[in-house]
Amino acid sequence: MNVIESRIDVNSREFKTNHKHMLGLVEQLKAELERAAHERSPKALKRAEEQNKLPVRKRLELLLDPNTPFLELSPLAARNMYEGNIHGAGMVCGIGVVNGREVMVHANDFLIKGGTLYPMGVKKTLRSQTIAMENNLPMIYLVDSGGAYLPLQSEIFPDIDDGGRVFYNQAVMSKMGIPQICGVHGLCTAGGAYIPAMSDEVVHVNHTGAIFLGGPPLVKAATGEDVTADELGGALLHCRDSGVSDYFAEDDAHCLEIIRDIVENLPPATKRTIGQKSPKPPLYDPEEIYGIIPPTTSIPYDCREVIARLVDGSEFLEFKPLYGPTLVCGWAYIHGYPVGILGNNGILFSESALKATQFMQLCDKRDIPLVFLQNINGYMVGQQYEAGGITKNGQKMVATVANVTVPKFTVIIGASFGAGNYGMCGRAYAPRFLWMWPNAQIGVMGGEQAAAVLVTVKNDQLAREGKPPLTPEQEAAVKEPIIKAAEKDGNAYYSTANLWDDGILDPAKTRDVLGLAISAALNAPRSSQPKGYGTYRM
């Protein structure tokens, strides 16, 4: 492979301007993550201390192997939703290492509204289960939840992707042979009682952990019986009498120690090999990405400069470099894992789409994971391009990205607009993981383009009615709210709050995150999905 020769001048004014802008975005991201991880009410902290309960991140610290990475997912879910303080949608989810084994961890944060489940919490739970199923990862639940947030129960309970799907997934995972281990640290109320019940093994903490379909208030109302939570569903009752729980733990730390022992006792993981090599760092500092990315997505840059700071040794074997130049395709290694990379260098033309189609087929045939670096405004439009078959050639690319059987990983490093999102493996095309950079924007089209389209439509309507076109002032009045709405609803924070992605990344950390994600994906066997790509329109 050839080393990418960088043409970036790190001392240039442009580089320094870009670097300053991105550094500001990264500092904002760090502040948001710090707030989400640690902003908790003094009342909740005091109550936890009185109950001798460990905060969720301390529990994770005791569960996971020391000095191993934890790939937290969607830490800013539900940002600025509900009361504005339901950080991470009330839970911490991510991939970590327990006794040398990669596992998916789902942990309620009882310091946030008692671990109560909000609609975005359901969505995040389902996403964590999907990741466990797709990547064949054991699932560890650390349960401490008062159940559904009742004022929003209509958004939590009835639909196909609401609360009941959590337990459906547990049943499917059990059939798939994916281990599910549950630590009962606090309340498991109503439907939540089925999380431990449907797990393979349950560790129950004495005095603080309680499992019941109806809590003491409901029992009192229904039967007149006065009973404490511990008497109704405590560790002694469920370990000794009902058999719902399997292991009796004296406290949180003891519970986590037992869970670690259970993981150690699991059959050994069998990870796929795909021709890994010894990893080596890029020749260029990944933090130089800050100086490469312009302050606005309308300014072009060469995505090879980003690739050079993500891949091992900055080495890249580019495929068809002279054909379809607005899409860069090629092979490289990330932390020793072979990957096929597709990165945007402009709008997608027919040639770009055909190159992508062939390249993805080659990677699929060779069992090489795909990495998509999205910075795309869409496919080219216009009479000349329609006559040249842009729609049918875009169809080939979209059909291929939908049907390849190798793991796919997507990072939105700039714009993600329209059908370009589809062709470059947006969320609907089932990448194993999808992240955004803090500068990223997503939508049907950019705000300026959407506003211009609406002005054109309005002027066409006026012309049909025999009226004059909009004045510049009227155009501005139409455009301004559209542009503002696009900026609000299309930025990275809005996306991550709604779980359209798996988190916002510091660009300099992207290489490491991709390495962890690829490693996790190799726990699953090659997809059993039938090979092939359906019908290509020729």
SULRA-V144144 format. One record per residue. RES is the residue in one small letter. PSI is psi as a letter, one per 20 degrees, with the letter a starting at -180 (NA if undefined). Layout:
res->RES psi->PSI
res->RES psi->PSI
//
This chain:
res->m psi->q
res->n psi->q
res->v psi->p
res->i psi->p
res->e psi->o
res->s psi->p
res->r psi->j
res->i psi->p
res->d psi->o
res->v psi->i
res->n psi->j
res->s psi->q
res->r psi->g
res->e psi->g
res->f psi->g
res->k psi->h
res->t psi->g
res->n psi->g
res->h psi->g
res->k psi->g
res->h psi->g
res->m psi->h
res->l psi->h
res->g psi->g
res->l psi->h
res->v psi->h
res->e psi->h
res->q psi->g
res->l psi->g
res->k psi->g
res->a psi->h
res->e psi->g
res->l psi->h
res->e psi->g
res->r psi->g
res->a psi->h
res->a psi->h
res->h psi->i
res->e psi->o
res->r psi->q
res->s psi->q
res->p psi->h
res->k psi->g
res->a psi->h
res->l psi->g
res->k psi->g
res->r psi->h
res->a psi->g
res->e psi->g
res->e psi->h
res->q psi->i
res->n psi->k
res->k psi->q
res->l psi->p
res->p psi->q
res->v psi->h
res->r psi->h
res->k psi->h
res->r psi->g
res->l psi->h
res->e psi->h
res->l psi->h
res->l psi->g
res->l psi->q
res->d psi->p
res->p psi->q
res->n psi->k
res->t psi->q
res->p psi->q
res->f psi->o
res->l psi->n
res->e psi->p
res->l psi->p
res->s psi->l
res->p psi->i
res->l psi->k
res->a psi->q
res->a psi->j
res->r psi->p
res->n psi->j
res->m psi->r
res->y psi->c
res->e psi->i
res->g psi->i
res->n psi->k
res->i psi->m
res->h psi->p
res->g psi->k
res->a psi->k
res->g psi->k
res->m psi->r
res->v psi->p
res->c psi->q
res->g psi->r
res->i psi->p
res->g psi->a
res->v psi->p
res->v psi->o
res->n psi->l
res->g psi->j
res->r psi->p
res->e psi->p
res->v psi->q
res->m psi->p
res->v psi->p
res->h psi->o
res->a psi->p
res->n psi->q
res->d psi->n
res->f psi->i
res->l psi->i
res->i psi->o
res->k psi->k
res->g psi->k
res->g psi->j
res->t psi->q
res->l psi->o
res->y psi->r
res->p psi->g
res->m psi->h
res->g psi->h
res->v psi->g
res->k psi->h
res->k psi->h
res->t psi->g
res->l psi->h
res->r psi->g
res->s psi->h
res->q psi->h
res->t psi->g
res->i psi->g
res->a psi->g
res->m psi->g
res->e psi->h
res->n psi->j
res->n psi->l
res->l psi->p
res->p psi->q
res->m psi->p
res->i psi->p
res->y psi->p
res->l psi->n
res->v psi->p
res->d psi->m
res->s psi->p
res->g psi->j
res->g psi->a
res->a psi->q
res->y psi->o
res->l psi->h
res->p psi->h
res->l psi->k
res->q psi->h
res->s psi->i
res->e psi->i
res->i psi->h
res->f psi->g
res->p psi->h
res->d psi->r
res->i psi->h
res->d psi->k
res->d psi->b
res->g psi->h
res->g psi->h
res->r psi->h
res->v psi->g
res->f psi->h
res->y psi->g
res->n psi->h
res->q psi->g
res->a psi->g
res->v psi->g
res->m psi->h
res->s psi->g
res->k psi->h
res->m psi->i
res->g psi->j
res->i psi->o
res->p psi->p
res->q psi->p
res->i psi->p
res->c psi->p
res->g psi->p
res->v psi->n
res->h psi->h
res->g psi->b
res->l psi->p
res->c psi->n
res->t psi->q
res->a psi->c
res->g psi->h
res->g psi->h
res->a psi->h
res->y psi->i
res->i psi->g
res->p psi->h
res->a psi->h
res->m psi->j
res->s psi->r
res->d psi->g
res->e psi->q
res->v psi->p
res->v psi->p
res->h psi->p
res->v psi->p
res->n psi->q
res->h psi->h
res->t psi->h
res->g psi->p
res->a psi->p
res->i psi->p
res->f psi->q
res->l psi->h
res->g psi->p
res->g psi->r
res->p psi->g
res->p psi->h
res->l psi->g
res->v psi->g
res->k psi->g
res->a psi->h
res->a psi->h
res->t psi->i
res->g psi->j
res->e psi->p
res->d psi->o
res->v psi->q
res->t psi->r
res->a psi->h
res->d psi->h
res->e psi->h
res->l psi->h
res->g psi->k
res->g psi->r
res->a psi->g
res->l psi->g
res->l psi->g
res->h psi->h
res->c psi->h
res->r psi->g
res->d psi->g
res->s psi->h
res->g psi->j
res->v psi->h
res->s psi->q
res->d psi->h
res->y psi->p
res->f psi->p
res->a psi->p
res->e psi->h
res->d psi->a
res->d psi->g
res->a psi->g
res->h psi->g
res->c psi->g
res->l psi->h
res->e psi->g
res->i psi->g
res->i psi->g
res->r psi->h
res->d psi->h
res->i psi->g
res->v psi->g
res->e psi->h
res->n psi->i
res->l psi->q
res->p psi->q
res->p psi->q
res->a psi->q
res->t psi->o
res->k psi->q
res->r psi->q
res->t psi->p
res->i psi->k
res->g psi->l
res->q psi->q
res->k psi->r
res->s psi->p
res->p psi->q
res->k psi->q
res->p psi->q
res->p psi->q
res->l psi->h
res->y psi->q
res->d psi->p
res->p psi->h
res->e psi->i
res->e psi->i
res->i psi->h
res->y psi->h
res->g psi->i
res->i psi->h
res->i psi->p
res->p psi->r
res->p psi->i
res->t psi->q
res->t psi->i
res->s psi->i
res->i psi->p
res->p psi->q
res->y psi->r
res->d psi->o
res->c psi->i
res->r psi->h
res->e psi->h
res->v psi->g
res->i psi->h
res->a psi->h
res->r psi->j
res->l psi->h
res->v psi->q
res->d psi->p
res->g psi->j
res->s psi->k
res->e psi->p
res->f psi->p
res->l psi->o
res->e psi->p
res->f psi->p
res->k psi->l
res->p psi->h
res->l psi->i
res->y psi->p
res->g psi->l
res->p psi->i
res->t psi->i
res->l psi->p
res->v psi->p
res->c psi->q
res->g psi->r
res->w psi->q
res->a psi->a
res->y psi->q
res->i psi->o
res->h psi->k
res->g psi->i
res->y psi->p
res->p psi->p
res->v psi->q
res->g psi->p
res->i psi->p
res->l psi->o
res->g psi->p
res->n psi->p
res->n psi->k
res->g psi->a
res->i psi->q
res->l psi->p
res->f psi->r
res->s psi->g
res->e psi->h
res->s psi->g
res->a psi->g
res->l psi->h
res->k psi->g
res->a psi->g
res->t psi->g
res->q psi->g
res->f psi->g
res->m psi->h
res->q psi->g
res->l psi->g
res->c psi->h
res->d psi->g
res->k psi->h
res->r psi->j
res->d psi->l
res->i psi->p
res->p psi->q
res->l psi->p
res->v psi->p
res->f psi->p
res->l psi->n
res->q psi->p
res->n psi->m
res->i psi->p
res->n psi->i
res->g psi->a
res->y psi->q
res->m psi->q
res->v psi->r
res->g psi->q
res->q psi->g
res->q psi->g
res->y psi->h
res->e psi->g
res->a psi->h
res->g psi->i
res->g psi->k
res->i psi->h
res->t psi->g
res->k psi->h
res->n psi->h
res->g psi->h
res->q psi->h
res->k psi->g
res->m psi->g
res->v psi->g
res->a psi->h
res->t psi->g
res->v psi->h
res->a psi->h
res->n psi->i
res->v psi->q
res->t psi->i
res->v psi->q
res->p psi->q
res->k psi->q
res->f psi->p
res->t psi->p
res->v psi->o
res->i psi->o
res->i psi->i
res->g psi->d
res->a psi->q
res->s psi->n
res->f psi->q
res->g psi->b
res->a psi->i
res->g psi->h
res->n psi->h
res->y psi->g
res->g psi->h
res->m psi->k
res->c psi->l
res->g psi->a
res->r psi->h
res->a psi->i
res->y psi->k
res->a psi->l
res->p psi->q
res->r psi->h
res->f psi->q
res->l psi->p
res->w psi->r
res->m psi->q
res->w psi->q
res->p psi->i
res->n psi->i
res->a psi->q
res->q psi->q
res->i psi->q
res->g psi->r
res->v psi->h
res->m psi->r
res->g psi->q
res->g psi->g
res->e psi->g
res->q psi->g
res->a psi->g
res->a psi->g
res->a psi->h
res->v psi->g
res->l psi->h
res->v psi->g
res->t psi->g
res->v psi->g
res->k psi->g
res->n psi->h
res->d psi->g
res->q psi->g
res->l psi->h
res->a psi->g
res->r psi->h
res->e psi->j
res->g psi->k
res->k psi->q
res->p psi->q
res->p psi->r
res->l psi->q
res->t psi->r
res->p psi->h
res->e psi->g
res->q psi->h
res->e psi->g
res->a psi->h
res->a psi->h
res->v psi->g
res->k psi->g
res->e psi->g
res->p psi->h
res->i psi->g
res->i psi->g
res->k psi->g
res->a psi->h
res->a psi->h
res->e psi->h
res->k psi->g
res->d psi->i
res->g psi->j
res->n psi->r
res->a psi->h
res->y psi->h
res->y psi->g
res->s psi->g
res->t psi->h
res->a psi->h
res->n psi->j
res->l psi->k
res->w psi->i
res->d psi->r
res->d psi->j
res->g psi->r
res->i psi->p
res->l psi->q
res->d psi->p
res->p psi->h
res->a psi->i
res->k psi->i
res->t psi->g
res->r psi->g
res->d psi->g
res->v psi->g
res->l psi->h
res->g psi->g
res->l psi->g
res->a psi->g
res->i psi->g
res->s psi->g
res->a psi->h
res->a psi->h
res->l psi->i
res->n psi->h
res->a psi->q
res->p psi->r
res->r psi->p
res->s psi->p
res->s psi->j
res->q psi->p
res->p psi->p
res->k psi->q
res->g psi->r
res->y psi->j
res->g psi->b
res->t psi->p
res->y psi->p
res->r psi->o
res->m psi->NA
//
